[in-house]
Amino acid sequence: MKLDNIPKYLKKYIFDQNYDQYSAIDHACWRFIMRINKSYFSKNAHYKYLEGLDKTGITIDKIPKIDDMNKKMNKFGWQVVGVRGFIPPLIFMDFQSRGILPIACDMRSLEHLTYTPAPDIVHEAAGHSPMIADADYAEYLKYYGKIACKAISSSEDYDLYIAIRELSDIKENPQSSDRDIKKSEKKLEKAVESVSYISEAAYLSRIHWWTVEYGLVGDIDSPKIYGAGLLSSIGESENCLKEKVKKIPISHDCINYSYDITEQQPQLFVTKNFRSLFPILDEISNKMAYKTGGILGIDKAVQSKTICSLELDSNLQISGVVSDYIRLGDSIAYIRTTGPTQIAYKDKQIENHGVDRHMEGFGSPIGYIENGVKINDLNIKEFNKMGYGKNQNIKLQFSSGVKVKGIIKSFREHNGKIQIITFENCTVSFNNQILFEPEWGEYDMVCGTELISVYGGVADIEKYYEYQDINDDISLNKNIIASNNDEKLNKIYSRIREIREQEIDINDLKILHKELNEGYPHDWLANLEIYELVKNQNLAWVKKLREKIETKTLDSSDLSTAIQKALLLI
């Protein structure tokens, strides 16, 4: 798989599938789900679903290989990469905006066959990839990803993401105790209770949820499924089309509907077609800080307490945690960050202005100097003629009232325009407030008059994280979670597969059935696979086998419904 076009900061999330780690039970679980899904969705999903299974390399009888999927999806301009479980939402959207589908390599356990809150290969591969065969939908995914990468998230969002990731991993890990699960559930409850406001990213995630994950398409009275969460959920995919689930024509108002990933959804949104999603997304994005800039944008950045980027009309970008700013009427007079900060120009870090220089934060006035001049419209010579030369002790008075006094050490100029002025022995003040003192070292002043954009994340992410360890964003576990790993039981499943793919041996199947009854009386899936091969045999043990399987269909659970569907396919 070629990764040349993938940035270094994304490559660290990529995980080799290691196909041999999948057990025979894993493959049986996949086969059970996909046989039911292919049958059900041939009638109830968007028409591109079945075509998409083949076009994106989704196999039915065994878990697909990501390399094979990648080769198939390359034909219509997409790539596929493996990842481990949950990855940060911003990273997922970054991949998506580039036409790269990240696929969690883990396979859900037999105990969580009909639904798992943790990302797994059923959800990512069988859920997301088939619909990418539709050109309009694939374009929507990229477009959404690009906008989502600009959304401002909060520190509370990140805490919530960590809590959800931990609980999902613990629930899917067979070695977790009830105590572990309860402890993790309390952490999640605390994280939910701590959310004090809905961030841009949280609002935007809702349209993703109601479209990409749980979307319906077509006529409001008889819609079809296209959302990956539904395409990968055996139970909810059927329940969602029933009358008890309210169907609402999609609009920008969908962002006012929250969701719970642990529960089935009480309402779903229906789009006429995929092209109609674009204007809705535009309407939402027009109110986001990356388009509005100004006071509205910087207020969102300050509230978020997360790393954001402030872009000036000179195309300089200041990336860091925005701590505060000075406002004068409807204008911003001074901006300030705390902690590691980067200065960039058009998404490229300016030499010697990375976090190593601005480790403790950054501050700078923006706006016109008092004679109405925009410094960022001048070159060095023009600025010198105004009496501001290198090695001179000068005083800059901004129309806002901010004063900068100090000795000019150097200029940074680009394309004939001043970008940054560095001062020594510098004092910066506003009214009676000291903003910078000489003892703090050299002072770098960026040149720009207004804030045109504010967005989440940093301008040059590769350079920003050169000096920081961000490995806590990903799981350090290099193996697929082994939840279906009983060695003896896997041998039984392997033997059943061999018999199915080669020559049916009734006696061998009878022996395997006996082994299951004696050693694994509660395992129903292997018995179902055996019954599939002997259903036409008029034998007493086959009849008893059928009766045993049918006992699993007597309640109203999603699993019972799924087993009923599987029996109808045999």
Secondary structure in CASP SS format (residue, H / E / C, confidence):
PFRMAT SS
TARGET T0000
AUTHOR 0000-0000-0000
METHOD secondary structure of the structure
MODEL  1
M C 1.00
K C 1.00
L C 1.00
D C 1.00
N C 1.00
I C 1.00
P C 1.00
K H 1.00
Y H 1.00
L H 1.00
K H 1.00
K C 1.00
Y C 1.00
I E 1.00
F C 1.00
D C 1.00
Q C 1.00
N C 1.00
Y H 1.00
D H 1.00
Q H 1.00
Y C 1.00
S C 1.00
A H 1.00
I H 1.00
D H 1.00
H H 1.00
A H 1.00
C H 1.00
W H 1.00
R H 1.00
F H 1.00
I H 1.00
M H 1.00
R H 1.00
I H 1.00
N H 1.00
K H 1.00
S H 1.00
Y H 1.00
F H 1.00
S H 1.00
K H 1.00
N H 1.00
A E 1.00
H C 1.00
Y C 1.00
K H 1.00
Y H 1.00
L H 1.00
E H 1.00
G H 1.00
L H 1.00
D H 1.00
K H 1.00
T C 1.00
G C 1.00
I C 1.00
T C 1.00
I C 1.00
D C 1.00
K C 1.00
I C 1.00
P C 1.00
K C 1.00
I H 1.00
D H 1.00
D H 1.00
M H 1.00
N H 1.00
K H 1.00
K H 1.00
M H 1.00
N H 1.00
K C 1.00
F C 1.00
G C 1.00
W C 1.00
Q E 1.00
V E 1.00
V E 1.00
G E 1.00
V E 1.00
R C 1.00
G C 1.00
F C 1.00
I C 1.00
P C 1.00
P H 1.00
L H 1.00
I H 1.00
F H 1.00
M H 1.00
D H 1.00
F H 1.00
Q H 1.00
S H 1.00
R C 1.00
G C 1.00
I E 1.00
L E 1.00
P E 1.00
I E 1.00
A E 1.00
C C 1.00
D C 1.00
M C 1.00
R C 1.00
S C 1.00
L H 1.00
E H 1.00
H H 1.00
L C 1.00
T C 1.00
Y C 1.00
T C 1.00
P C 1.00
A C 1.00
P C 1.00
D C 1.00
I H 1.00
V H 1.00
H H 1.00
E H 1.00
A H 1.00
A H 1.00
G H 1.00
H H 1.00
S C 1.00
P H 1.00
M H 1.00
I H 1.00
A H 1.00
D C 1.00
A H 1.00
D H 1.00
Y H 1.00
A H 1.00
E H 1.00
Y H 1.00
L H 1.00
K H 1.00
Y H 1.00
Y H 1.00
G H 1.00
K H 1.00
I H 1.00
A H 1.00
C C 1.00
K C 1.00
A C 1.00
I C 1.00
S C 1.00
S C 1.00
S H 1.00
E H 1.00
D H 1.00
Y H 1.00
D H 1.00
L H 1.00
Y H 1.00
I H 1.00
A H 1.00
I H 1.00
R H 1.00
E H 1.00
L H 1.00
S H 1.00
D H 1.00
I H 1.00
K H 1.00
E H 1.00
N C 1.00
P C 1.00
Q C 1.00
S C 1.00
S C 1.00
D H 1.00
R H 1.00
D H 1.00
I H 1.00
K H 1.00
K H 1.00
S H 1.00
E H 1.00
K H 1.00
K H 1.00
L H 1.00
E H 1.00
K H 1.00
A H 1.00
V H 1.00
E H 1.00
S C 1.00
V C 1.00
S C 1.00
Y C 1.00
I C 1.00
S C 1.00
E H 1.00
A H 1.00
A H 1.00
Y H 1.00
L H 1.00
S H 1.00
R H 1.00
I H 1.00
H H 1.00
W H 1.00
W H 1.00
T H 1.00
V H 1.00
E H 1.00
Y C 1.00
G C 1.00
L E 1.00
V E 1.00
G C 1.00
D C 1.00
I C 1.00
D C 1.00
S C 1.00
P C 1.00
K E 1.00
I E 1.00
Y C 1.00
G C 1.00
A H 1.00
G H 1.00
L H 1.00
L H 1.00
S C 1.00
S C 1.00
I H 1.00
G H 1.00
E H 1.00
S H 1.00
E H 1.00
N H 1.00
C C 1.00
L C 1.00
K C 1.00
E C 1.00
K C 1.00
V C 1.00
K E 1.00
K E 1.00
I E 1.00
P E 1.00
I C 1.00
S C 1.00
H H 1.00
D H 1.00
C H 1.00
I H 1.00
N H 1.00
Y C 1.00
S C 1.00
Y C 1.00
D C 1.00
I C 1.00
T C 1.00
E C 1.00
Q C 1.00
Q C 1.00
P C 1.00
Q E 1.00
L E 1.00
F E 1.00
V E 1.00
T E 1.00
K C 1.00
N C 1.00
F H 1.00
R H 1.00
S H 1.00
L H 1.00
F H 1.00
P H 1.00
I H 1.00
L H 1.00
D H 1.00
E H 1.00
I H 1.00
S H 1.00
N C 1.00
K C 1.00
M C 1.00
A H 1.00
Y H 1.00
K H 1.00
T H 1.00
G C 1.00
G H 1.00
I H 1.00
L H 1.00
G H 1.00
I H 1.00
D H 1.00
K H 1.00
A H 1.00
V H 1.00
Q H 1.00
S H 1.00
K C 1.00
T C 1.00
I E 1.00
C E 1.00
S E 1.00
L E 1.00
E E 1.00
L E 1.00
D C 1.00
S C 1.00
N C 1.00
L E 1.00
Q E 1.00
I E 1.00
S E 1.00
G E 1.00
V E 1.00
V E 1.00
S E 1.00
D E 1.00
Y E 1.00
I E 1.00
R E 1.00
L E 1.00
G C 1.00
D C 1.00
S E 1.00
I E 1.00
A E 1.00
Y E 1.00
I E 1.00
R E 1.00
T E 1.00
T E 1.00
G E 1.00
P E 1.00
T E 1.00
Q E 1.00
I E 1.00
A E 1.00
Y E 1.00
K C 1.00
D C 1.00
K E 1.00
Q E 1.00
I C 1.00
E C 1.00
N C 1.00
H C 1.00
G C 1.00
V C 1.00
D C 1.00
R C 1.00
H C 1.00
M C 1.00
E C 1.00
G E 1.00
F E 1.00
G E 1.00
S E 1.00
P E 1.00
I C 1.00
G C 1.00
Y C 1.00
I E 1.00
E C 1.00
N C 1.00
G C 1.00
V C 1.00
K C 1.00
I H 1.00
N H 1.00
D H 1.00
L C 1.00
N C 1.00
I H 1.00
K H 1.00
E H 1.00
F H 1.00
N H 1.00
K H 1.00
M C 1.00
G C 1.00
Y C 1.00
G C 1.00
K C 1.00
N C 1.00
Q C 1.00
N E 1.00
I E 1.00
K E 1.00
L E 1.00
Q E 1.00
F E 1.00
S C 1.00
S C 1.00
G C 1.00
V E 1.00
K E 1.00
V E 1.00
K E 1.00
G E 1.00
I E 1.00
I E 1.00
K E 1.00
S E 1.00
F E 1.00
R E 1.00
E E 1.00
H E 1.00
N C 1.00
G C 1.00
K E 1.00
I E 1.00
Q E 1.00
I E 1.00
I E 1.00
T E 1.00
F E 1.00
E E 1.00
N E 1.00
C E 1.00
T E 1.00
V E 1.00
S E 1.00
F E 1.00
N C 1.00
N C 1.00
Q E 1.00
I E 1.00
L E 1.00
F E 1.00
E C 1.00
P H 1.00
E H 1.00
W H 1.00
G C 1.00
E C 1.00
Y E 1.00
D E 1.00
M E 1.00
V E 1.00
C C 1.00
G C 1.00
T C 1.00
E C 1.00
L E 1.00
I E 1.00
S E 1.00
V E 1.00
Y E 1.00
G E 1.00
G C 1.00
V C 1.00
A C 1.00
D C 1.00
I H 1.00
E H 1.00
K H 1.00
Y H 1.00
Y H 1.00
E H 1.00
Y H 1.00
Q C 1.00
D C 1.00
I C 1.00
N H 1.00
D H 1.00
D H 1.00
I C 1.00
S C 1.00
L C 1.00
N C 1.00
K C 1.00
N C 1.00
I C 1.00
I C 1.00
A C 1.00
S C 1.00
N C 1.00
N C 1.00
D C 1.00
E H 1.00
K H 1.00
L H 1.00
N H 1.00
K H 1.00
I H 1.00
Y H 1.00
S H 1.00
R H 1.00
I H 1.00
R H 1.00
E H 1.00
I H 1.00
R H 1.00
E H 1.00
Q C 1.00
E C 1.00
I C 1.00
D C 1.00
I H 1.00
N H 1.00
D H 1.00
L H 1.00
K H 1.00
I H 1.00
L H 1.00
H H 1.00
K H 1.00
E H 1.00
L H 1.00
N H 1.00
E H 1.00
G H 1.00
Y C 1.00
P C 1.00
H C 1.00
D C 1.00
W C 1.00
L H 1.00
A H 1.00
N H 1.00
L H 1.00
E H 1.00
I H 1.00
Y H 1.00
E H 1.00
L H 1.00
V H 1.00
K C 1.00
N C 1.00
Q C 1.00
N C 1.00
L C 1.00
A H 1.00
W H 1.00
V H 1.00
K H 1.00
K H 1.00
L H 1.00
R H 1.00
E H 1.00
K H 1.00
I H 1.00
E H 1.00
T H 1.00
K H 1.00
T H 1.00
L C 1.00
D C 1.00
S C 1.00
S C 1.00
D H 1.00
L H 1.00
S H 1.00
T H 1.00
A H 1.00
I H 1.00
Q H 1.00
K H 1.00
A H 1.00
L H 1.00
L H 1.00
L H 1.00
I C 1.00
END
